């Protein structure tokens, strides 16, 4: 089976969240997802701390959620199994838990 590794450039906007993950071992993020975008990327961080993310997959059969988990896994350098959508699996507004 051929395993395709996706690569997303690291994003400087998330440095505070990465530091918090290292310090605490677990973080909870509020995320606003735009599924079906042209490319997958971290777009911005809103004033309330919500992370806006574009996902280049449609929100059907979990495709967008899977790509979101891959992006966050690579960005935070943790296994995909350490990322859990705890709220909003079927919504563009999500709460995500990341553990080391």
N, C-alpha and C positions, 0 to 999 in steps of 0.2 A: 504494500500500500504506500503510495506516494504522499508524504506529508508536506504540505505547503506552509512555509513560515512567512507570516506577514511581517512587514517592518513599518513602523510608524516613527517618525522623528520625535525625539524627546521634546517635551513642552516645558518651557521655563515657568509658565504660569502656575504650575502645580507644585513648585518647590516647597511652599509652606505645608501643603498636605503631605508631601513625601517625608518631610522632617517630623511631622506629627505622627505618621505611621511608624517611623523608626523609634520615636520616643515612647509611644503608647502601645505599639504592637497591633492596634486595631483602630480604624477610623470609619466614620460614617459620612458619606457624601450625598448631597442633594444634586441630582443631575437632571437636566432638561435635554431630551434627545430629539433631534430632527432626523427622522429616518427617511430614506430615499434621497438623500443629498448626493451631490456630484462626487464628493470624496469624503473619506472618514478622517475627521480631525477634531481636536479640541479647539473650539471657536473662541470662547471667552469665559470669564468668571464674573457673574453678576454681583452687585453690591451686597446681596444677602448671602453670598458664598456659593450659590448654585452654579454648577459648571455646565455650560452649554456645549453640547457635542453634536457634530454632524456625523451621521452614519450612512454609508453608501450601500445600504441594503434596505429592502422593503420590510415593513413590520408584519411579516406573515411567517407562521411556523417557527417563530423564535429566531429568525435569521438576523434581525437587527440587534436583538439582545445578545446573541452569540458574538457578533462582531464587536459590540460594546465591551463585552467581557474580555475579548482578545486585546482590544486597544488598552484597556485599563491594566490588564495583566502585564503587557509590555511596558507601559508607561511607569508603573509602580514596581516593576521587576519582581512580581510574585507569581506563583502558579495560578492558573485559571480557577482551580478548585478553591482558592483563598478569596474569591470574589463572589459575593452573593447579592442578588437583587432582593432586598427584603420588603420593598413596597413598590408597586407600579409596574409589575411585569407586563401588563397590557396597556400601559399608559406612557405618554411621552415624559411625564414627571416621575422620576424614580428616586428611591433611596437605596444606596448601595453600601454594603459593608465590605471592607477590605481588611484582611488579616495578614500578618507576616508569616 
